[in-house]
Amino acid sequence: MVRKARQGFTLIEMMIAVVVSSIVIAGLYSVFNLQSRQFLYQDLQMGMHQNLRFSTDVLTRSIRMAGFGAGGEITGYHGSSTHDSTLPVIMSWDGEGDNNTDAITVVYADPSLRMTTEPSIATCDTESLTFDMSILDQDLKIAEYDADELIMCSDYANLTGIETYLWVISSVSTSSGVISVEDASGYADYEDVCGSSENLSPSMLCSKAQVLTFYIDADDSDGVGPGSAENPVLMMDLNLDWPSADDVPLVDNIEDLQLEYCINDGSTPPDCSEASAWTDEISSGEEANVWMSRVSLVGRSARKDPQLLRTSRRPALANHSAGGSEDHYFRQVLVTEVTVRNLRHQANL
């Protein structure tokens, strides 16, 4: 019988095979690691992009409505106890949000609920507004008003220009057409425009008021809202008492919010492409001259770079200086300029 020779791998061949396999595996791991990092980066970038797009959409839609059914300023409840002058229908609370972010208040009338008051004389300290239920569908519209909501009425017959008043609703009678309101004469701005010895216009155009304030919640020590330094949240308040427990969280990981104005001086339309045309605050008398608004947002990634290779800090926006320390978050900035259409339309009347 003839036996066949049996021959295996030599030690050198085994070592070569191990080395080659190790190189291949190391290469595959490097590719996998690179793709994983790229996937994570793209996922975080997409999340930031979606958050910024949604935030900008909500803000710009509200700003475009600013001033509908009103002049450029509001008196009454909008004035609050800390301001004794009329406030614009789009206002930047400069640096009054968490971490010196701005807050933005936008005021406009609900276009679907406009009603006309009965032709009657009422003093400025009135506590009721009466509507004729025989006119069009006002009997249906008044049923949409509720206590603790806000009602806005504009006096277009005022000799000094459109005056717009804001009241808190106390109660609503759908049968008599009477909406009871809280006396607004306690607000200094309202008293200055419509004193207790004066009368309101015999007929005013009214609607439910939308008063929206957008701000950043990045403080978890006050027990209000879901935001924290690790998870700043864009919030929406509906009645000018922010921050409060009934505020609506809109978008996570919005780190900064800034508002600027381009003002029309009344002579020629401003060139809003010039940096000098923009300002952070509205001076007295300029409330109705807002031509455009610029909203700047900083979106931050939901988590840090797990490999801690990326370092960044919050960038400077408008009059808000950059953050002091670097961290390992990813960030995106989105700046949008919005035409304040209702005020621009009134300026051209």
C-alpha positions as CSV (number, residue, x, y, z in Angstrom):
1,M,0.0,0.0,0.0
2,V,1.2,3.4,-0.9
3,R,0.7,6.2,1.6
4,K,0.1,9.8,0.5
5,A,2.3,12.4,2.2
6,R,0.4,14.6,4.6
7,Q,1.7,18.2,4.7
8,G,0.2,21.1,6.9
9,F,0.9,24.8,7.3
10,T,4.2,25.9,8.5
11,L,4.6,28.2,11.4
12,I,5.7,31.0,9.1
13,E,2.6,30.5,6.9
14,M,0.3,30.6,10.0
15,M,2.0,33.8,11.2
16,I,1.5,35.4,7.7
17,A,-2.1,34.4,7.7
18,V,-2.7,35.9,11.2
19,V,-1.0,39.1,10.2
20,V,-3.0,39.5,7.0
21,S,-6.2,38.6,8.8
22,S,-5.4,41.2,11.5
23,I,-4.8,43.9,8.9
24,V,-8.0,43.1,7.1
25,I,-10.0,43.0,10.4
26,A,-8.4,46.3,11.5
27,G,-9.3,47.9,8.2
28,L,-12.9,46.7,8.4
29,Y,-13.1,48.0,12.0
30,S,-11.8,51.4,11.0
31,V,-14.3,51.6,8.1
32,F,-17.1,50.5,10.5
33,N,-16.0,53.0,13.1
34,L,-15.8,55.8,10.6
35,Q,-19.2,54.9,9.2
36,S,-20.7,54.8,12.7
37,R,-19.3,58.2,13.5
38,Q,-20.5,59.6,10.3
39,F,-24.0,58.1,10.8
40,L,-24.1,59.6,14.4
41,Y,-22.9,62.9,13.0
42,Q,-25.6,62.9,10.3
43,D,-28.3,61.9,12.8
44,L,-27.4,64.7,15.2
45,Q,-27.2,67.2,12.3
46,M,-30.6,66.1,11.0
47,G,-32.1,66.4,14.4
48,M,-30.7,69.9,14.8
49,H,-31.9,70.8,11.3
50,Q,-35.4,69.6,11.9
51,N,-35.6,71.4,15.3
52,L,-34.5,74.7,13.7
53,R,-36.8,74.3,10.8
54,F,-39.8,73.6,13.0
55,S,-38.9,76.5,15.4
56,T,-38.5,78.9,12.6
57,D,-41.7,77.9,11.0
58,V,-43.7,78.5,14.2
59,L,-42.0,81.8,14.8
60,T,-42.2,83.2,11.3
61,R,-45.9,82.3,10.9
62,S,-46.7,84.1,14.2
63,I,-44.6,87.2,13.3
64,R,-46.3,87.5,9.9
65,M,-49.6,87.7,11.7
66,A,-48.3,90.4,14.1
67,G,-50.6,93.4,14.1
68,F,-53.5,91.9,12.3
69,G,-56.6,93.7,13.6
70,A,-54.5,96.3,15.4
71,G,-52.3,99.2,14.9
72,G,-48.6,98.9,15.7
73,E,-49.1,99.0,19.5
74,I,-51.4,97.6,22.2
75,T,-52.7,99.2,25.4
76,G,-54.2,97.5,28.4
77,Y,-53.4,94.0,29.6
78,H,-50.4,93.7,27.3
79,G,-48.8,96.6,29.1
80,S,-48.4,94.5,32.3
81,S,-47.4,96.0,35.6
82,T,-43.8,96.6,34.6
83,H,-44.4,98.8,31.5
84,D,-46.2,102.1,31.6
85,S,-46.2,102.7,27.8
86,T,-47.9,101.1,24.9
87,L,-46.1,98.0,23.6
88,P,-45.5,97.0,20.0
89,V,-47.4,94.1,18.5
90,I,-44.1,92.3,18.1
91,M,-41.8,92.8,21.0
92,S,-38.3,91.6,22.0
93,W,-37.8,91.1,25.7
94,D,-34.1,91.7,25.2
95,G,-32.0,89.3,27.3
96,E,-34.9,88.5,29.7
97,G,-34.9,84.8,28.9
98,D,-32.7,82.1,30.5
99,N,-29.0,82.6,29.9
100,N,-29.6,86.1,28.4
101,T,-31.7,84.8,25.5
102,D,-34.4,87.0,24.1
103,A,-38.1,86.4,24.5
104,I,-40.6,87.4,21.7
105,T,-44.2,88.4,22.2
106,V,-46.5,88.6,19.2
107,V,-50.0,90.0,19.3
108,Y,-52.7,89.7,16.6
109,A,-56.5,89.3,16.3
110,D,-58.1,86.0,15.3
111,P,-59.3,86.7,11.8
112,S,-62.2,84.2,12.0
113,L,-63.8,85.8,15.1
114,R,-64.1,89.5,14.3
115,M,-67.2,91.2,15.7
116,T,-68.5,94.8,15.8
117,T,-69.7,96.3,19.1
118,E,-73.1,97.9,19.3
119,P,-73.2,101.7,18.6
120,S,-73.2,103.0,22.2
121,I,-71.2,105.2,24.4
122,A,-69.0,103.5,27.1
123,T,-66.4,105.1,29.3
124,C,-62.8,103.9,29.2
125,D,-63.2,102.1,32.6
126,T,-66.0,100.0,31.2
127,E,-66.4,96.4,32.4
128,S,-68.5,95.2,29.5
129,L,-68.6,95.1,25.7
130,T,-72.0,94.6,23.9
131,F,-72.4,93.0,20.5
132,D,-75.4,92.9,18.2
133,M,-76.4,89.3,17.9
134,S,-78.5,90.1,14.8
135,I,-75.5,91.0,12.7
136,L,-74.3,88.3,10.4
137,D,-73.0,85.3,12.4
138,Q,-72.0,87.2,15.6
139,D,-74.3,84.9,17.6
140,L,-72.1,82.0,16.6
141,K,-68.8,83.8,17.0
142,I,-69.4,85.0,20.5
143,A,-69.9,81.4,21.6
144,E,-66.2,80.9,20.8
145,Y,-65.1,83.3,23.6
146,D,-64.4,82.1,27.1
147,A,-63.6,83.6,30.5
148,D,-59.9,84.3,31.2
149,E,-59.2,84.6,27.4
150,L,-58.2,88.0,25.9
151,I,-60.3,90.2,23.6
152,M,-58.8,92.9,21.4
153,C,-60.8,95.9,20.2
154,S,-59.5,98.5,17.7
155,D,-60.8,102.1,17.4
156,Y,-60.3,103.1,13.8
157,A,-62.1,106.4,14.4
158,N,-59.5,107.8,16.8
159,L,-58.2,111.2,15.5
160,T,-54.6,110.4,16.6
161,G,-54.5,107.1,14.7
162,I,-55.6,103.5,15.3
163,E,-55.9,102.7,19.0
164,T,-56.1,99.0,20.1
165,Y,-57.2,97.9,23.5
166,L,-56.7,94.6,25.2
167,W,-59.0,93.2,28.0
168,V,-59.2,90.0,30.0
169,I,-62.6,88.4,29.6
170,S,-64.5,87.8,32.9
171,S,-67.6,86.1,31.5
172,V,-69.6,85.7,28.3
173,S,-73.4,85.9,27.8
174,T,-74.3,84.4,24.4
175,S,-77.9,85.4,24.8
176,S,-77.5,89.1,25.5
177,G,-74.3,89.5,23.5
178,V,-72.4,91.0,26.4
179,I,-68.8,90.1,27.1
180,S,-67.7,91.2,30.6
181,V,-64.1,92.3,30.9
182,E,-61.8,93.4,33.7
183,D,-61.3,97.1,34.1
184,A,-58.1,98.0,32.2
185,S,-57.8,101.5,33.6
186,G,-55.4,100.2,36.3
187,Y,-52.7,99.8,33.6
188,A,-50.7,103.0,33.2
189,D,-50.4,102.7,29.4
190,Y,-54.1,102.3,29.0
191,E,-54.8,105.3,31.4
192,D,-52.5,107.4,29.3
193,V,-54.4,106.6,26.1
194,C,-57.9,106.3,27.4
195,G,-58.4,108.0,30.8
196,S,-61.3,107.2,33.1
197,S,-63.1,110.5,32.2
198,E,-63.0,109.7,28.5
199,N,-65.1,107.6,26.3
200,L,-64.4,104.7,24.0
201,S,-65.4,104.9,20.4
202,P,-69.2,104.3,19.8
203,S,-68.3,101.3,17.6
204,M,-65.2,99.1,17.7
205,L,-64.0,96.1,15.7
206,C,-63.1,93.3,18.1
207,S,-61.8,89.8,18.0
208,K,-60.3,87.1,20.3
209,A,-56.7,88.2,20.9
210,Q,-53.7,85.9,20.3
211,V,-50.9,86.9,22.6
212,L,-48.0,84.5,22.1
213,T,-44.7,84.7,23.9
214,F,-41.8,82.5,22.8
215,Y,-38.8,82.0,25.1
216,I,-36.0,79.6,26.0
217,D,-36.4,77.5,29.2
218,A,-32.9,76.3,30.3
219,D,-33.5,76.5,34.1
220,D,-34.5,73.4,36.0
221,S,-34.2,75.0,39.4
222,D,-37.5,77.0,39.2
223,G,-39.7,73.9,38.9
224,V,-41.5,75.3,35.8
225,G,-41.1,73.8,32.4
226,P,-39.1,70.8,31.1
227,G,-36.0,72.7,30.2
228,S,-32.5,72.5,31.7
229,A,-29.0,73.5,30.9
230,E,-28.5,70.1,29.3
231,N,-31.8,70.3,27.4
232,P,-32.8,73.9,26.6
233,V,-36.4,74.0,25.3
234,L,-38.2,76.6,23.1
235,M,-41.5,77.4,25.0
236,M,-44.7,79.1,24.1
237,D,-46.8,81.1,26.6
238,L,-50.4,82.1,25.8
239,N,-51.2,84.9,28.3
240,L,-48.1,86.9,29.1
241,D,-47.4,85.2,32.5
242,W,-44.3,83.3,31.4
243,P,-42.7,81.2,32.7
244,S,-45.7,79.3,34.1
245,A,-46.9,75.7,34.4
246,D,-49.3,75.9,31.5
247,D,-46.8,77.0,28.9
248,V,-46.4,74.8,25.9
249,P,-43.0,73.1,25.1
250,L,-42.4,73.3,21.4
251,V,-38.9,72.1,20.5
252,D,-36.0,70.6,22.4
253,N,-32.3,71.7,22.2
254,I,-32.9,75.3,21.0
255,E,-30.0,77.1,22.8
256,D,-30.4,80.7,21.8
257,L,-33.2,83.0,20.5
258,Q,-32.6,86.6,19.3
259,L,-34.8,89.2,17.7
260,E,-33.9,92.3,15.7
261,Y,-35.9,95.0,13.9
262,C,-35.5,96.8,10.6
263,I,-37.3,100.1,11.2
264,N,-39.0,102.3,8.6
265,D,-38.4,106.0,9.4
266,G,-41.5,107.0,7.4
267,S,-39.7,108.8,4.6
268,T,-38.4,106.0,2.3
269,P,-38.5,102.2,2.7
270,P,-35.4,101.1,4.6
271,D,-32.6,99.1,3.0
272,C,-32.7,96.0,5.3
273,S,-29.8,94.6,3.5
274,E,-27.6,97.0,5.4
275,A,-26.3,95.9,8.8
276,S,-26.9,99.4,10.1
277,A,-30.6,99.2,9.4
278,W,-31.1,96.6,12.2
279,T,-31.6,97.3,15.9
280,D,-32.3,95.3,19.0
281,E,-34.9,97.6,20.5
282,I,-37.8,99.7,19.4
283,S,-37.7,103.3,20.6
284,S,-40.9,105.1,21.7
285,G,-43.0,106.2,18.7
286,E,-41.5,103.5,16.4
287,E,-43.9,100.7,17.4
288,A,-45.9,100.9,14.1
289,N,-42.8,101.3,11.9
290,V,-41.4,97.8,12.1
291,W,-40.6,96.9,8.4
292,M,-39.0,93.5,9.0
293,S,-37.9,91.3,11.8
294,R,-34.9,89.0,12.0
295,V,-35.1,85.9,14.1
296,S,-31.8,84.1,14.9
297,L,-31.7,80.6,16.5
298,V,-29.0,78.3,17.7
299,G,-29.8,74.6,17.6
300,R,-27.7,72.2,19.7
301,S,-27.3,68.5,19.3
302,A,-29.2,66.2,21.6
303,R,-26.0,64.8,23.0
304,K,-22.3,65.4,23.0
305,D,-19.8,63.8,20.6
306,P,-19.3,60.4,22.3
307,Q,-15.7,60.3,21.3
308,L,-15.2,63.9,22.5
309,L,-13.3,64.8,19.3
310,R,-15.5,67.8,18.5
311,T,-15.3,71.0,20.5
312,S,-17.4,74.1,20.1
313,R,-19.2,76.9,22.0
314,R,-22.4,78.8,21.6
315,P,-21.8,81.4,18.8
316,A,-22.5,85.2,19.2
317,L,-25.9,86.3,17.9
318,A,-27.2,89.9,17.5
319,N,-26.2,91.6,20.8
320,H,-25.7,88.3,22.7
321,S,-22.0,87.5,23.0
322,A,-20.6,84.0,22.5
323,G,-20.5,81.4,25.2
324,G,-17.5,81.4,27.5
325,S,-16.5,77.8,27.6
326,E,-16.1,75.1,25.0
327,D,-17.9,71.8,25.1
328,H,-18.5,68.7,22.9
329,Y,-21.9,69.6,21.4
330,F,-22.6,70.1,17.7
331,R,-24.4,73.4,16.8
332,Q,-26.2,75.0,13.9
333,V,-27.4,78.6,13.4
334,L,-30.5,79.6,11.4
335,V,-31.2,83.2,10.7
336,T,-34.5,84.2,9.0
337,E,-35.8,87.7,8.0
338,V,-39.6,88.1,8.1
339,T,-41.7,90.8,6.6
340,V,-44.2,92.2,9.2
341,R,-46.9,92.4,6.6
342,N,-49.7,93.9,8.6
343,L,-47.6,96.9,9.8
344,R,-46.1,97.4,6.4
345,H,-49.6,97.5,4.9
346,Q,-50.7,100.1,7.5
347,A,-47.7,102.2,6.7
348,N,-48.7,102.4,3.1
349,L,-52.3,103.4,3.9
